[in-house]
Amino acid sequence: MQPRPWPDPDPQIAAAIRAMHRGKREKPLPVRVRDELGELFADAEFAVAFGIEGKPGWSPGRLALITVLQRVDNLTDRQAAETVRMDLSWKYALGLALDDPGFDASVLSEFRTRVLQHGLEEKALDLLLAKLREKGLVRAGGKQRTDSTHVISAVRDLNRLELAGECVRAALEAISAADPGWTSRVLELPGWAQRYRARVDSWRLPTSESKREELAAAYGTDGYALLEAVYAPFSPVWLRNLPAVDALRVMLIQNYVRITGRGGRGVVKRRRPLEDGGEGLPPGRWRLTSPYDIDARWAAKGEDLFWNGYKVHISETCHPTPGANGDTIGEYIVPPNLITNVATTDATVPDNQMTEKIHQMLAARGLLPAEHYLDSGYPSAEILVSARKRFDIALVTPVLLDHSSQARAAAGYDRSAFTIDWDAEQVICPQGQASSSWSPCTQRETAAIVVKFGGEVCRPCPVRSLCTSAKKG
């Protein structure tokens, strides 16, 4: 790729667009983008992702703008490539000649792959915000708001049994594609062709619990046998580095254990939750959900939202409501609300772990707000103080509500009914009784304090039901 400035819009195309949009007819978005923002995405900004030798490629700056316009109109790659060839407004924005043939649709997916591989996924937003700062449409200070929403991963939802089978099948498929003769030379296990010839979710699993357990054990046994063969001295070392093989290894650790059975034979069995007397399962933030997207995670929000995928945090400016003139307040034009930051995590990351990171990202762009509006998932006492001290930001937000059964029912004693003496490390209950122990600890990677009251005090208490639902202790 050799960086070059974009050509000016073709005179024929410009004349045709002027003729088609005379008077009050609004020009198409691509035309307004080129007229207002010029060469928004310069080729040189993407140079790190492209070589300096070989056959010249398509302009990455233009491909970036095409990708943005493609998302605006929700077009597939084929539709976007066809629009570049046929739509005059797109040719105008890109500086293409009237007879330019465009490019093959596969170029767009190759461009996105290069962008991701070289860490340029935020480049388009950075360049846009820099241009908007020049025009005075965004600046540091003022008001911004941030909220998160769920993003569903582009993979099928699998239960634990389906996940186990599909991880084995995906690893076999990846190994066969990388070294076609390896499986026939190394593996001689009965039933493999029948079990793994099709995707596990494409056929009906057995309904009998015993049959399902038998199939789960078979998947585990096959998985361990495949990994042992891959890691054997006679196998190429690079096979171990295949992503599908690593996904299989992680799945086996998370879902199976190997024990010694009768006669000293090794037995593979599925892990069970601790509450069922089993070996325990990994926490949701580490648990694999698909061999094809190893970063996707299951998460829940509230009582009715469950999803497998990610969470995205979007920050935007939030200006005062326009006054009586419709688009002005006094003599000042009210600018539009504009996105200033986007941050993506897996679905299990709590919002409050992203608050400071979002401030750091905004600081790097020179767009820290003076007031930051958030919902109750983002703040904590420590974050409220550190945001003011480190970034000079006032967080405008409710604090996290008490979700205890008493607080939800608005009946009984919630935390606010207890008096805390921090210096004496003691808590007084609403009946005037003092706690018997004070134990600092860490719960879910968060510092906490567990306070207990003696059973001899609580058992005979006449208002015990307002305080706890425990039957004893």
N, C-alpha and C positions, 0 to 999 in steps of 0.2 A: 504494500500500500504506500503510495506516494501522496502525502497531504497536498491538496490543492484547494484554493478558494472556490466556493460555488459560483457557477456562472449566473449572470443576471437572468431574470425570466425572459423567455423567448418573446420577441416583439409581436409575432403573430398571435401567440397565446394571450399575451397581455391585452392586445387590442380586442380579441374575441371576448375576454372576460369583462372588459370595460363596456363593450356593447351589450352584453347579456345582463349587466347589473347597473344599468343607468338609473338615475333617480334615487328613490329611497330603498330600492331592493338591496338587502344586505348581502355582501360578498361571502362566499363560502369560507369556512374556518381555515383551510390550508392557505388560502390567499391572504387572509388577515394575519395569519401567523408569519408569513414571509414579509408582508408589508410592515408589520409592527416590530418584529423581532429580528428580521434579517437572517443572516447565517447563524442560526441558533446553536447548532452542534458542529463545531469545526472538526475536520478530519484529524488534525494534530492531537486532539484530546483523546483519541482512541488508538494512537500510534503504537502504544506498548503491546496491544493485542495482535498486531499484524507484523509480518515479515517485511524485509526491505528488498528481497529478491524474488524472482519468479514472475509468473503471469500477473499483470495488474488486476486488482480486484475492484469490486464496486465500492463507492465512497461510503465509509462507515458512518460519517456524519449524516448523510442522507438516509442511510438505513435506520439510524436512530430516530430521525423524524418520521420515517415511514412506520416504524414500530409504534410510535406514539399515536399517529393518526389511525393506524390499524386498530388500536385498542379503543379509541374514541368511537369508531363505527362498528366495533365487535366483529371484525373480519377475520376469516381464516388466512393462512399464509397464501394460499392460491388466490383467494379473492383480493388480498392486498396487492399481490404481484400484478393481477389483471387490472386493478384500479390504477396502478402506476402507468400502465400502458395506455389506458383508455380515458382517464379522467383529466380534463384540462386543468382543474384547480390543483391537483396533485403535481402535474408537470410544472405548473407555475411556481409552486412552493419549492420544488426541488431544482429548479433551473434546468429542466430537460427540454430538448428540442421536440418539435411536434411529431417527428418521425422516430423518436427514440424507442427502441424495441423493449426496453426494460430488462428484466432478469428472471431467472428461474426461481420458483417459489422456495426451493430448498435453501437459497442464499439467506433467507430470513432466519431460519432455525440455526444455520451455521453461525450467523452473526450473534445471535443470543447466546450460543454456547461459548463463543470467544469472550463475550462480555462477562459472563459468569466466571469462566476459568481465570480471568485476569482481574477479578475483583472490581469491575467497572459498573456494577449494577446501579450505583447511585450517581453515576456521572451525568446522566440526563437531567436529574432533578437539580444537581449542583449547578450545572450550566444555566438552566432555566432561572433558578433563584438569583444567580449572579446578574443575569440580564434584567430581571425584575428590580433588583436593588439599584441598578443604574438608572432605571426609570422612576425610582422613588415609590414603587408599589409595595415593597416589603422593606422592613428595617428592624433594627434592634429596638427593644422597649415595646410599649404598647401591650396589647392583650392577645394571648393565644390560648387555645384549648386543645386537649388531647383526649382521645378515647380509643378503645380497642374493640376489635370485632374478630370473630372466628373465621378461619379459612380452611375449607375442607380439602384434604389432599386428594390428588387425582389417582387414587388406588382403590381397589375393592376393599370393603370391610370384611375382615376374616376373624372367625373365632379362633381359640387356641389350637384346636385340632386342625382346622384348615391352614392356619399359619405354619404349623409344623410340617405338614405335607408339602405346602407350596415352597417352603424354604429348601427342602431337599430337592424338589423338582427344579427350582430355579438354579440351584448350584449345579445339578447334573446338566442342565441346558447350557449354562455358561461354560462349563468345562468342556462339553462336547463341541461347542463352537470354537473354543480356543485351541483344543487339541483333540481333533475328531477321533483318533485311534486310542486314546487313553482309556476310556471306559471299557471298551471291548477287551483290551489287554489286561486290565487290572481287576475289574469287577465281575464276579460270577455269583450273583445272589439271586435266588429264585423269587419270582413275582415282581421284580423291579419294573419290567416293561409294562406290565398291566397296571401297576400302581401309579406310574409317573408318565404315562403316555399323553395325558391331557391335564390341563389346569385343574387343580383340586376343587375349585369352586364351580366347575362346569358340570359336575355330576352330583347326584344326591348321596349324602353321607348316610351311613346306616342309622336307624332310629333306636336300635337296641343299645342299652348302656354298655353291655358286655362287649358287643361288636365294636363300639366306638373306642373303648379302652384297648381292645386288641389292635385296632388300627393305629391308635396313638402310640402304642408300644412299638409297632412295626415302623412307624415313621421315625421314632427316636433311635431304634436299633440301626435302621438304614442310615440315618444321619451320622451317627458315630462311626459306622463302618466306612462311610464315604470320607469323613474327615481323617480317619486313621490312614486311609489309602493316600489321600492328598499329602499328608505330612510324612509319609514313609520315605526312606532314603532313596528309593528307586524312582520317585516322582519328581518332575521338574519343580524347583523351588518357587517359580513365579506363579504356579497354580494357587498357592496359598494367598496371593495378593489379589485374587479376583474378588470384587465386591460381593458377589453372590455367595462365595465360599465363606467370607467373613460374616455375612448375615446369618448363614447357617450355624456357624460357631457360636455367635451371640444367642441365637434362638435356643440352642441346646443347653447353654449355661442357664438361661432364664427359665426354661420350661421342663427340664429333665434332670434326674440324678441317676448315677450308676451305683448300685449296691451289690454286695456279695450275697447270693442266694444259697440255696441248699446245694451241697456238694462243692461249694467253692466257686460256683458258676457266677459270672457277672450278669446282673439283671438291670435292664433299663426301665425306669418307671417315671411317670409324670410327677412334677412337683405339685403339692397341694398347699392351700393357704395355711398360715399358722393357726388361725382360729379353728381349722378342721383337724388340727393335730399333725399337719404336714411340715414340710421343710421350709415353706415360705416362698413367696413370689417377689420379684423385684418391684420397687415403687414405680408408679406410672410414668415418672419423668425419664426412666431408663428403659422402659419396656418396649421392645420392638413390636411394631404392628403390621409390617409388610416387608418382604425381602426386596421390594422395588423402590421403596422410599424409606430409608433407614432413619430419617430424622422426624418423620411423622409420629405423633403421639395421641393417645386417647385422652380426652379431658371433659370435664363437666362444668357447667356454670348454672347456678340456681338448681331448681328441681326438675327442669324440663328440657335443658339443652345439653346434648352430648354430641361430641364430634371427634373425628380422627383427622388430625392435621396440624394446623399452626394457628398463631394469633398475630395480628398485625396492629400496630399502634400508629395512628395518624394524628399529626399535629397541624393546626391551621390557625391563621390569624382570625380574630373575631372582633370586628369593628362595631362601633355603635350603630343602632338602627337609624336609617336615613330620616331626615326631618320632613317638614311639610312640603318641601320642594321635590320630594321623591328620591333624588339621588345626591342631595347635598345637605350638609349641616352648616348653616350660615353661609359663608363664602367658600367653604372647603368641600371638595368632592370626596365622597366616601369611597375608598377603594374596595375592590372585591375581597372576599375572604379567600386566602390562598394557602395551599398546603406548604408547610415549611419543613416537615420531617416525616419520614416513614421508617419504622423499625419492625422487623419480623422476628418472632421467636417460635419455638415449638409450643404446642398448645398448653403445656403444663406450667409454664413460667408465670408466676403471679404478677399482676400489674405493678405492685409496689417495688419489685426488683428491677423495673425498667425506668422508674422515675428519674433517678440520677443519670442513667445512661442516656435518656432522651435529652436531658439538660446538657450533657457533654457533647452530644451530636449537634444541638442547636448552637452551642458555644463555638464549635469548630466552624460553623457556617456564619458566625457573627450575627445570629438572629435570636439571641436570648430575649424572652419577653420580660416586661416588668411585672406583669400579673399573669399567672398560669392557672387556668380553670380546669379542674380534674374531678372525676367522681371518687367515691369513697374507697375504691380499690387501690388507688395510687399512693396516698399519703401514709405516714406514720409520724409519731412525735419526733423521731430523729430526722426524718426527711424534711419535715416542716422547718426545723431549725437549720439544717445543713443547706437547704435551698436558699434561704435568706443569707446565711453566712458566706457560702462559697460562691453563689451565682447572683446574689442580690435580687432574688426572685421571691415575690409574695405568692404563695400557693393559696388559691381560693377554692376551697374544697371542704366537703363534710368529712369527718373522720369515720373510720370503719365502725359500723354499728355492731352492737352486741347481738350475736346470733344464738345465744343460749335459749333453751325452751321457755324460760321465764320471760326473757325480754321479748321473744316473738309473740307470746300469748298476752303480754302486758299484765301478767298476774304472777305474784310471788316475788322472790328476792333475786334480782339480777346483780351484776357486779357493782353497779353504782350504789347499791344499798349497803355495801360493806365499807368500813373506814380503814384506810391503810396507813400505818405508821412506818414510814420507810426507814427512819433512823433506828427504831427499835426492832425492825424486821418482824412486825406482828400485824395481824388483821383482826379487827373487832367486828363481829357479826351484828345484825340488827337487834338481836336479843341481848347484846352486851357481853357475849362470851369471846374470849381471846383464843387465837389459833395456837396450836401446839407445835407446829413445825413450819419452817420457811426454807425451801430448797431451790436454789438457782439451777437451771438446767438448759438444755437445748432441745427444742421440739421442732421438727421439720426445718432444720437449719436456721431456726430463729431463737434468740435468747429469750428465756421465759423464767417465771418463778412459780413453783407449785406450793400452795399453802394448804395445810390440812388442819382439821379440827378433831379433837379427841372424840372417840366413839362414846365415852361415858358422858360427854356433854351433849352430843347430838341425838343419841337414841331416845332419851326421855323428853326431848324438846317438844312443846305443844304445837309449834308451827313448822315442824320438820318438813311437811309436804310442800310448803312454800319455798323451801330452800333447795331440796334435792329430791330426785326421783329414785335414788338408791334405796334398796330394801334393807340393807344392813351396812355396817361399817361407817 
